[in-house]
Amino acid sequence: MSYTYNRLLKKIKQKDVPQHVAIIMDGNGRWAKMHKLSRSIGHKYGVERMKELLRVSKDAGIKYVTVYAFSTENWKRSSQEVGALMKLAVDFINRDIDEIASEGAKITILGDISALPEETREAVEYAVKKTEKNDELYFNVALNYGGRAEIVRAVKKIAEDVKNGVIDIDCVSEQTVSDNLFTAGMPDPDLIIRTAGEFRLSNFLPYQSAYSEIWISDPKLLWPDFAGKYFLKAIYDYQQRDRRFGAVK
Ligand code: FPP
């Protein structure tokens, strides 16, 4: 089969599409190096792919898309690169929020935005507010996100509720934990995609990914080159898998 965009789109629509797809957009730095550009420019091209991803997700009928934009570990990068990523978030919102909002996408931030530079935090708060009533596509942006930190935060919130008598300790369940994560009320990701060939999840959605299918691209396929047809191919491959959730068919 030749993997053209329209052919793949038609194919995948013949089966159930995943409800929630999460993506580790890896390889911007390697892409930049390959093209003799700065890492920041690599991220800039990465943002363009992220926008394309939203269009393709809508075409495909995917309801929830989560992207890993900035991890709690990414602060270890040079201040220049961190600054460029923070600025890119602002530019992205200023330039694209009207279109995203009119397309019916609701932006939710996964992560602690209080630690972001003021300009970025304000832009992000604006984007969240502007799209809060939308329900066509749920676009989650993991920003200053760490999966273990998210679990610690949930544990603290639950402990507080137990202490205050809001819930009984015997009623704390897996659902209680889910309800206290940034993704509360959302389905767990059916599929996690990682570009650029690395076989790890890097602290991304550790609780939510318990039964996610994982799709890793070829190492040469870097995020800025991850055109819509590759995304559709990952979904097509996902649809060929047998998800048993621990049961026997
Ligand atoms: C990984 O590539 C990518 C990131 C750490 C950032 C991803 C961010 C974007 C695509 C832009 C969207 C961001 C915002 C804030 C709106 P890498 O730099 O680790 O690449 P490498 O492994 O090749 O060095």
py3Dmol code that shows the C-alpha trace and the ligand (Angstrom):
import py3Dmol

protein = """\
ATOM      1  CA  MET A   1       0.000   0.000   0.000  1.00  0.00           C
ATOM      2  CA  SER A   2       1.303   3.463  -0.758  1.00  0.00           C
ATOM      3  CA  TYR A   3       0.995   5.775   2.192  1.00  0.00           C
ATOM      4  CA  THR A   4      -0.538   8.924   0.803  1.00  0.00           C
ATOM      5  CA  TYR A   5      -2.416  11.183   3.195  1.00  0.00           C
ATOM      6  CA  ASN A   6      -5.870  10.727   1.636  1.00  0.00           C
ATOM      7  CA  ARG A   7      -5.496   6.981   1.253  1.00  0.00           C
ATOM      8  CA  LEU A   8      -4.498   6.577   4.887  1.00  0.00           C
ATOM      9  CA  LEU A   9      -7.276   8.877   6.050  1.00  0.00           C
ATOM     10  CA  LYS A  10      -9.860   6.825   4.199  1.00  0.00           C
ATOM     11  CA  LYS A  11      -8.401   3.575   5.579  1.00  0.00           C
ATOM     12  CA  ILE A  12      -8.297   4.642   9.185  1.00  0.00           C
ATOM     13  CA  LYS A  13     -11.811   6.023   9.098  1.00  0.00           C
ATOM     14  CA  GLN A  14     -13.084   2.519   8.266  1.00  0.00           C
ATOM     15  CA  LYS A  15     -12.173   1.463  11.814  1.00  0.00           C
ATOM     16  CA  ASP A  16     -12.411   3.022  15.292  1.00  0.00           C
ATOM     17  CA  VAL A  17      -9.931   5.871  15.584  1.00  0.00           C
ATOM     18  CA  PRO A  18      -8.180   6.292  18.929  1.00  0.00           C
ATOM     19  CA  GLN A  19      -9.965   8.728  21.192  1.00  0.00           C
ATOM     20  CA  HIS A  20      -6.792  10.113  22.719  1.00  0.00           C
ATOM     21  CA  VAL A  21      -3.347  10.347  21.121  1.00  0.00           C
ATOM     22  CA  ALA A  22      -0.351  11.718  23.020  1.00  0.00           C
ATOM     23  CA  ILE A  23       2.879  12.736  21.346  1.00  0.00           C
ATOM     24  CA  ILE A  24       6.499  13.128  22.367  1.00  0.00           C
ATOM     25  CA  MET A  25       7.736  15.581  19.753  1.00  0.00           C
ATOM     26  CA  ASP A  26      11.376  14.571  19.776  1.00  0.00           C
ATOM     27  CA  GLY A  27      14.223  15.423  17.442  1.00  0.00           C
ATOM     28  CA  ASN A  28      14.007  19.191  16.921  1.00  0.00           C
ATOM     29  CA  GLY A  29      17.636  19.606  18.002  1.00  0.00           C
ATOM     30  CA  ARG A  30      18.942  16.858  15.711  1.00  0.00           C
ATOM     31  CA  TRP A  31      16.894  18.251  12.842  1.00  0.00           C
ATOM     32  CA  ALA A  32      18.373  21.711  13.394  1.00  0.00           C
ATOM     33  CA  LYS A  33      21.909  20.308  13.517  1.00  0.00           C
ATOM     34  CA  MET A  34      21.324  18.385  10.301  1.00  0.00           C
ATOM     35  CA  HIS A  35      20.221  21.596   8.595  1.00  0.00           C
ATOM     36  CA  LYS A  36      23.013  23.678  10.190  1.00  0.00           C
ATOM     37  CA  LEU A  37      20.480  25.786  12.086  1.00  0.00           C
ATOM     38  CA  SER A  38      20.188  26.726  15.746  1.00  0.00           C
ATOM     39  CA  ARG A  39      18.218  24.481  18.108  1.00  0.00           C
ATOM     40  CA  SER A  40      15.682  27.294  18.561  1.00  0.00           C
ATOM     41  CA  ILE A  41      14.933  27.270  14.846  1.00  0.00           C
ATOM     42  CA  GLY A  42      14.427  23.516  15.108  1.00  0.00           C
ATOM     43  CA  HIS A  43      11.763  24.140  17.760  1.00  0.00           C
ATOM     44  CA  LYS A  44      10.207  26.807  15.545  1.00  0.00           C
ATOM     45  CA  TYR A  45       9.686  24.254  12.784  1.00  0.00           C
ATOM     46  CA  GLY A  46       8.436  21.918  15.500  1.00  0.00           C
ATOM     47  CA  VAL A  47       5.642  24.343  16.329  1.00  0.00           C
ATOM     48  CA  GLU A  48       4.522  24.290  12.684  1.00  0.00           C
ATOM     49  CA  ARG A  49       4.219  20.496  12.838  1.00  0.00           C
ATOM     50  CA  MET A  50       2.301  20.778  16.077  1.00  0.00           C
ATOM     51  CA  LYS A  51      -0.223  23.022  14.335  1.00  0.00           C
ATOM     52  CA  GLU A  52      -0.489  20.601  11.442  1.00  0.00           C
ATOM     53  CA  LEU A  53      -1.128  17.840  13.945  1.00  0.00           C
ATOM     54  CA  LEU A  54      -4.230  19.646  15.171  1.00  0.00           C
ATOM     55  CA  ARG A  55      -5.614  19.894  11.641  1.00  0.00           C
ATOM     56  CA  VAL A  56      -4.923  16.225  10.942  1.00  0.00           C
ATOM     57  CA  SER A  57      -6.443  15.169  14.264  1.00  0.00           C
ATOM     58  CA  LYS A  58      -9.618  16.988  13.358  1.00  0.00           C
ATOM     59  CA  ASP A  59      -9.656  15.379   9.907  1.00  0.00           C
ATOM     60  CA  ALA A  60      -9.247  11.973  11.500  1.00  0.00           C
ATOM     61  CA  GLY A  61     -11.858  12.532  14.206  1.00  0.00           C
ATOM     62  CA  ILE A  62      -9.495  12.235  17.160  1.00  0.00           C
ATOM     63  CA  LYS A  63     -11.016  13.954  20.183  1.00  0.00           C
ATOM     64  CA  TYR A  64      -8.023  14.344  22.519  1.00  0.00           C
ATOM     65  CA  VAL A  65      -4.481  15.285  21.515  1.00  0.00           C
ATOM     66  CA  THR A  66      -1.750  15.760  24.089  1.00  0.00           C
ATOM     67  CA  VAL A  67       1.686  17.137  23.196  1.00  0.00           C
ATOM     68  CA  TYR A  68       4.827  17.159  25.333  1.00  0.00           C
ATOM     69  CA  ALA A  69       5.984  20.751  24.827  1.00  0.00           C
ATOM     70  CA  PHE A  70       8.247  21.317  27.842  1.00  0.00           C
ATOM     71  CA  SER A  71       9.158  18.927  30.632  1.00  0.00           C
ATOM     72  CA  THR A  72      10.221  19.720  34.194  1.00  0.00           C
ATOM     73  CA  GLU A  73      13.628  18.368  33.120  1.00  0.00           C
ATOM     74  CA  ASN A  74      13.898  20.767  30.169  1.00  0.00           C
ATOM     75  CA  TRP A  75      14.932  23.575  32.564  1.00  0.00           C
ATOM     76  CA  LYS A  76      18.372  21.898  32.487  1.00  0.00           C
ATOM     77  CA  ARG A  77      18.877  23.186  28.917  1.00  0.00           C
ATOM     78  CA  SER A  78      20.739  26.419  28.193  1.00  0.00           C
ATOM     79  CA  SER A  79      18.939  29.607  29.224  1.00  0.00           C
ATOM     80  CA  GLN A  80      18.981  30.610  25.565  1.00  0.00           C
ATOM     81  CA  GLU A  81      17.082  27.486  24.497  1.00  0.00           C
ATOM     82  CA  VAL A  82      14.650  27.675  27.421  1.00  0.00           C
ATOM     83  CA  GLY A  83      14.020  31.352  26.628  1.00  0.00           C
ATOM     84  CA  ALA A  84      13.415  30.536  22.965  1.00  0.00           C
ATOM     85  CA  LEU A  85      10.876  27.824  23.859  1.00  0.00           C
ATOM     86  CA  MET A  86       9.045  30.170  26.226  1.00  0.00           C
ATOM     87  CA  LYS A  87       8.965  32.862  23.547  1.00  0.00           C
ATOM     88  CA  LEU A  88       7.743  30.370  20.947  1.00  0.00           C
ATOM     89  CA  ALA A  89       4.793  29.538  23.180  1.00  0.00           C
ATOM     90  CA  VAL A  90       3.895  33.245  23.342  1.00  0.00           C
ATOM     91  CA  ASP A  91       4.311  33.747  19.580  1.00  0.00           C
ATOM     92  CA  PHE A  92       2.274  30.634  18.861  1.00  0.00           C
ATOM     93  CA  ILE A  93      -0.591  31.842  21.041  1.00  0.00           C
ATOM     94  CA  ASN A  94      -0.508  35.417  19.703  1.00  0.00           C
ATOM     95  CA  ARG A  95      -0.500  34.257  16.114  1.00  0.00           C
ATOM     96  CA  ASP A  96      -2.709  31.179  16.166  1.00  0.00           C
ATOM     97  CA  ILE A  97      -5.111  31.307  19.090  1.00  0.00           C
ATOM     98  CA  ASP A  98      -7.958  32.888  17.111  1.00  0.00           C
ATOM     99  CA  GLU A  99      -7.818  30.165  14.492  1.00  0.00           C
ATOM    100  CA  ILE A 100      -7.502  27.408  17.095  1.00  0.00           C
ATOM    101  CA  ALA A 101     -10.433  28.827  19.041  1.00  0.00           C
ATOM    102  CA  SER A 102     -12.611  29.159  15.935  1.00  0.00           C
ATOM    103  CA  GLU A 103     -11.849  25.540  15.047  1.00  0.00           C
ATOM    104  CA  GLY A 104     -13.450  24.566  18.363  1.00  0.00           C
ATOM    105  CA  ALA A 105     -10.331  23.338  20.182  1.00  0.00           C
ATOM    106  CA  LYS A 106     -10.142  23.585  23.949  1.00  0.00           C
ATOM    107  CA  ILE A 107      -6.646  24.063  25.335  1.00  0.00           C
ATOM    108  CA  THR A 108      -5.765  22.513  28.680  1.00  0.00           C
ATOM    109  CA  ILE A 109      -2.337  22.842  30.232  1.00  0.00           C
ATOM    110  CA  LEU A 110      -0.850  19.815  31.960  1.00  0.00           C
ATOM    111  CA  GLY A 111       1.830  21.060  34.321  1.00  0.00           C
ATOM    112  CA  ASP A 112       2.666  23.808  36.763  1.00  0.00           C
ATOM    113  CA  ILE A 113       2.492  27.094  34.879  1.00  0.00           C
ATOM    114  CA  SER A 114       3.227  29.201  37.965  1.00  0.00           C
ATOM    115  CA  ALA A 115       6.951  28.667  37.337  1.00  0.00           C
ATOM    116  CA  LEU A 116       6.849  30.019  33.768  1.00  0.00           C
ATOM    117  CA  PRO A 117       8.081  33.493  32.845  1.00  0.00           C
ATOM    118  CA  GLU A 118       5.292  36.034  33.340  1.00  0.00           C
ATOM    119  CA  GLU A 119       4.783  36.745  29.631  1.00  0.00           C
ATOM    120  CA  THR A 120       4.406  33.037  28.848  1.00  0.00           C
ATOM    121  CA  ARG A 121       2.146  32.392  31.821  1.00  0.00           C
ATOM    122  CA  GLU A 122      -0.159  35.262  30.864  1.00  0.00           C
ATOM    123  CA  ALA A 123      -0.350  34.163  27.227  1.00  0.00           C
ATOM    124  CA  VAL A 124      -1.111  30.602  28.296  1.00  0.00           C
ATOM    125  CA  GLU A 125      -3.814  31.738  30.732  1.00  0.00           C
ATOM    126  CA  TYR A 126      -5.347  33.803  27.953  1.00  0.00           C
ATOM    127  CA  ALA A 127      -5.356  30.820  25.563  1.00  0.00           C
ATOM    128  CA  VAL A 128      -6.964  28.563  28.164  1.00  0.00           C
ATOM    129  CA  LYS A 129      -9.638  31.136  28.987  1.00  0.00           C
ATOM    130  CA  LYS A 130     -10.372  31.909  25.352  1.00  0.00           C
ATOM    131  CA  THR A 131     -10.976  28.258  24.471  1.00  0.00           C
ATOM    132  CA  GLU A 132     -12.558  27.024  27.707  1.00  0.00           C
ATOM    133  CA  LYS A 133     -16.062  26.552  26.269  1.00  0.00           C
ATOM    134  CA  ASN A 134     -14.927  24.629  23.182  1.00  0.00           C
ATOM    135  CA  ASP A 135     -15.483  20.904  22.793  1.00  0.00           C
ATOM    136  CA  GLU A 136     -14.665  19.884  19.217  1.00  0.00           C
ATOM    137  CA  LEU A 137     -11.096  18.870  19.987  1.00  0.00           C
ATOM    138  CA  TYR A 138      -9.327  18.751  23.337  1.00  0.00           C
ATOM    139  CA  PHE A 139      -5.771  19.981  22.905  1.00  0.00           C
ATOM    140  CA  ASN A 140      -3.629  19.301  25.970  1.00  0.00           C
ATOM    141  CA  VAL A 141      -0.244  20.952  26.158  1.00  0.00           C
ATOM    142  CA  ALA A 142       2.176  19.464  28.683  1.00  0.00           C
ATOM    143  CA  LEU A 143       4.122  22.523  29.758  1.00  0.00           C
ATOM    144  CA  ASN A 144       6.501  22.366  32.690  1.00  0.00           C
ATOM    145  CA  TYR A 145       5.113  18.858  33.045  1.00  0.00           C
ATOM    146  CA  GLY A 146       6.638  15.917  34.871  1.00  0.00           C
ATOM    147  CA  GLY A 147       4.702  12.704  35.344  1.00  0.00           C
ATOM    148  CA  ARG A 148       6.107  11.864  38.765  1.00  0.00           C
ATOM    149  CA  ALA A 149       5.494  15.416  39.985  1.00  0.00           C
ATOM    150  CA  GLU A 150       1.917  15.082  38.731  1.00  0.00           C
ATOM    151  CA  ILE A 151       1.445  11.916  40.812  1.00  0.00           C
ATOM    152  CA  VAL A 152       2.957  13.577  43.912  1.00  0.00           C
ATOM    153  CA  ARG A 153       0.572  16.500  43.431  1.00  0.00           C
ATOM    154  CA  ALA A 154      -2.379  14.107  43.170  1.00  0.00           C
ATOM    155  CA  VAL A 155      -1.289  12.230  46.319  1.00  0.00           C
ATOM    156  CA  LYS A 156      -1.089  15.511  48.243  1.00  0.00           C
ATOM    157  CA  LYS A 157      -4.535  16.604  47.054  1.00  0.00           C
ATOM    158  CA  ILE A 158      -6.048  13.263  48.053  1.00  0.00           C
ATOM    159  CA  ALA A 159      -4.278  13.309  51.445  1.00  0.00           C
ATOM    160  CA  GLU A 160      -5.683  16.785  52.024  1.00  0.00           C
ATOM    161  CA  ASP A 161      -9.201  15.584  51.149  1.00  0.00           C
ATOM    162  CA  VAL A 162      -8.837  12.618  53.521  1.00  0.00           C
ATOM    163  CA  LYS A 163      -7.533  14.884  56.283  1.00  0.00           C
ATOM    164  CA  ASN A 164     -10.461  17.286  55.811  1.00  0.00           C
ATOM    165  CA  GLY A 165     -13.001  14.461  55.779  1.00  0.00           C
ATOM    166  CA  VAL A 166     -13.987  15.113  52.152  1.00  0.00           C
ATOM    167  CA  ILE A 167     -13.302  11.466  51.308  1.00  0.00           C
ATOM    168  CA  ASP A 168     -12.883   8.321  53.351  1.00  0.00           C
ATOM    169  CA  ILE A 169      -9.490   6.635  53.005  1.00  0.00           C
ATOM    170  CA  ASP A 170     -11.186   3.319  52.142  1.00  0.00           C
ATOM    171  CA  CYS A 171     -12.825   5.013  49.164  1.00  0.00           C
ATOM    172  CA  VAL A 172      -9.507   6.052  47.579  1.00  0.00           C
ATOM    173  CA  SER A 173      -9.345   4.127  44.311  1.00  0.00           C
ATOM    174  CA  GLU A 174      -7.552   4.188  40.970  1.00  0.00           C
ATOM    175  CA  GLN A 175     -10.347   6.482  39.820  1.00  0.00           C
ATOM    176  CA  THR A 176      -9.615   8.879  42.704  1.00  0.00           C
ATOM    177  CA  VAL A 177      -6.019   9.143  41.530  1.00  0.00           C
ATOM    178  CA  SER A 178      -7.117   9.718  37.905  1.00  0.00           C
ATOM    179  CA  ASP A 179      -9.531  12.392  39.087  1.00  0.00           C
ATOM    180  CA  ASN A 180      -6.670  14.298  40.701  1.00  0.00           C
ATOM    181  CA  LEU A 181      -4.311  14.323  37.726  1.00  0.00           C
ATOM    182  CA  PHE A 182      -4.104  17.190  35.225  1.00  0.00           C
ATOM    183  CA  THR A 183      -6.046  14.936  32.829  1.00  0.00           C
ATOM    184  CA  ALA A 184      -9.016  14.531  35.210  1.00  0.00           C
ATOM    185  CA  GLY A 185     -12.172  13.643  33.321  1.00  0.00           C
ATOM    186  CA  MET A 186     -10.332  12.679  30.140  1.00  0.00           C
ATOM    187  CA  PRO A 187      -9.830   9.187  28.716  1.00  0.00           C
ATOM    188  CA  ASP A 188      -6.322   7.754  29.060  1.00  0.00           C
ATOM    189  CA  PRO A 189      -4.237   7.944  25.884  1.00  0.00           C
ATOM    190  CA  ASP A 190      -4.923   4.998  23.596  1.00  0.00           C
ATOM    191  CA  LEU A 191      -1.762   5.687  21.655  1.00  0.00           C
ATOM    192  CA  ILE A 192       1.522   7.400  22.492  1.00  0.00           C
ATOM    193  CA  ILE A 193       3.703   8.410  19.554  1.00  0.00           C
ATOM    194  CA  ARG A 194       7.371   9.293  19.887  1.00  0.00           C
ATOM    195  CA  THR A 195       9.376  10.574  16.956  1.00  0.00           C
ATOM    196  CA  ALA A 196      13.148  10.311  16.429  1.00  0.00           C
ATOM    197  CA  GLY A 197      13.478   6.685  17.472  1.00  0.00           C
ATOM    198  CA  GLU A 198      14.077   6.780  21.225  1.00  0.00           C
ATOM    199  CA  PHE A 199      12.469   3.878  23.148  1.00  0.00           C
ATOM    200  CA  ARG A 200      11.417   5.634  26.348  1.00  0.00           C
ATOM    201  CA  LEU A 201       8.547   7.671  27.784  1.00  0.00           C
ATOM    202  CA  SER A 202      10.662  10.289  29.584  1.00  0.00           C
ATOM    203  CA  ASN A 203       8.308  10.970  32.510  1.00  0.00           C
ATOM    204  CA  PHE A 204       5.361  11.543  30.160  1.00  0.00           C
ATOM    205  CA  LEU A 205       1.942  10.473  31.486  1.00  0.00           C
ATOM    206  CA  PRO A 206       3.239   7.537  33.605  1.00  0.00           C
ATOM    207  CA  TYR A 207      -0.110   6.929  35.348  1.00  0.00           C
ATOM    208  CA  GLN A 208      -2.283   7.451  32.277  1.00  0.00           C
ATOM    209  CA  SER A 209      -0.132   5.322  29.950  1.00  0.00           C
ATOM    210  CA  ALA A 210      -0.620   2.019  31.835  1.00  0.00           C
ATOM    211  CA  TYR A 211      -2.443   0.492  28.850  1.00  0.00           C
ATOM    212  CA  SER A 212      -1.426   2.852  26.062  1.00  0.00           C
ATOM    213  CA  GLU A 213      -0.082   1.441  22.831  1.00  0.00           C
ATOM    214  CA  ILE A 214       3.322   2.910  21.987  1.00  0.00           C
ATOM    215  CA  TRP A 215       4.485   3.787  18.488  1.00  0.00           C
ATOM    216  CA  ILE A 216       8.088   4.852  17.977  1.00  0.00           C
ATOM    217  CA  SER A 217       9.203   6.283  14.654  1.00  0.00           C
ATOM    218  CA  ASP A 218      12.322   5.434  12.737  1.00  0.00           C
ATOM    219  CA  PRO A 219      15.300   7.321  14.304  1.00  0.00           C
ATOM    220  CA  LYS A 220      15.668   9.328  11.107  1.00  0.00           C
ATOM    221  CA  LEU A 221      12.126  10.659  11.308  1.00  0.00           C
ATOM    222  CA  LEU A 222      12.521  13.793  13.430  1.00  0.00           C
ATOM    223  CA  TRP A 223       9.597  15.869  14.717  1.00  0.00           C
ATOM    224  CA  PRO A 224       9.954  18.809  12.250  1.00  0.00           C
ATOM    225  CA  ASP A 225       9.618  16.264   9.416  1.00  0.00           C
ATOM    226  CA  PHE A 226       6.649  14.457  10.954  1.00  0.00           C
ATOM    227  CA  ALA A 227       4.103  15.304   8.264  1.00  0.00           C
ATOM    228  CA  GLY A 228       0.435  14.413   8.647  1.00  0.00           C
ATOM    229  CA  LYS A 229       0.766  11.208   6.669  1.00  0.00           C
ATOM    230  CA  TYR A 230       3.178   9.781   9.258  1.00  0.00           C
ATOM    231  CA  PHE A 231       0.735  10.574  12.016  1.00  0.00           C
ATOM    232  CA  LEU A 232      -1.991   8.767  10.073  1.00  0.00           C
ATOM    233  CA  LYS A 233       0.364   5.825   9.498  1.00  0.00           C
ATOM    234  CA  ALA A 234       0.928   5.552  13.269  1.00  0.00           C
ATOM    235  CA  ILE A 235      -2.847   5.444  13.746  1.00  0.00           C
ATOM    236  CA  TYR A 236      -3.213   2.873  10.996  1.00  0.00           C
ATOM    237  CA  ASP A 237      -0.563   0.675  12.681  1.00  0.00           C
ATOM    238  CA  TYR A 238      -2.330   1.131  16.022  1.00  0.00           C
ATOM    239  CA  GLN A 239      -5.556  -0.112  14.477  1.00  0.00           C
ATOM    240  CA  GLN A 240      -3.858  -3.376  13.477  1.00  0.00           C
ATOM    241  CA  ARG A 241      -2.923  -4.137  17.087  1.00  0.00           C
ATOM    242  CA  ASP A 242      -4.809  -6.391  19.443  1.00  0.00           C
ATOM    243  CA  ARG A 243      -5.578  -4.584  22.707  1.00  0.00           C
ATOM    244  CA  ARG A 244      -6.505  -7.094  25.386  1.00  0.00           C
ATOM    245  CA  PHE A 245      -6.068  -5.080  28.607  1.00  0.00           C
ATOM    246  CA  GLY A 246      -4.779  -8.190  30.378  1.00  0.00           C
ATOM    247  CA  ALA A 247      -7.687 -10.389  29.295  1.00  0.00           C
ATOM    248  CA  VAL A 248      -7.672 -13.378  26.928  1.00  0.00           C
ATOM    249  CA  LYS A 249      -9.777 -13.217  23.797  1.00  0.00           C
TER     250      LYS A 249
END
"""
ligand_1 = """\
24
FPP
C 12.412 17.657 21.789
O 13.402 17.858 20.832
C 11.494 18.764 21.803
C 11.300 19.601 22.846
C 12.005 19.495 24.116
C 10.355 20.678 22.752
C 9.167 20.399 21.895
C 8.551 21.655 21.593
C 7.988 22.000 20.427
C 7.808 21.129 19.258
C 7.503 23.348 20.251
C 6.280 23.638 21.033
C 6.672 24.307 22.255
C 5.984 25.228 22.889
C 6.568 25.711 24.154
C 4.695 25.792 22.387
P 14.887 17.944 21.313
O 15.228 19.374 21.461
O 15.065 17.122 22.556
O 15.630 17.306 20.115
P 16.982 16.470 20.146
O 16.704 15.245 21.002
O 17.177 16.129 18.707
O 18.035 17.360 20.703
"""
view = py3Dmol.view(width=600, height=400)
view.addModel(protein, "pdb")
view.setStyle({"model": 0}, {"cartoon": {"style": "trace"}})
view.addModel(ligand_1, "xyz")
view.setStyle({"model": 1}, {"stick": {}})
view.zoomTo()
view.show()
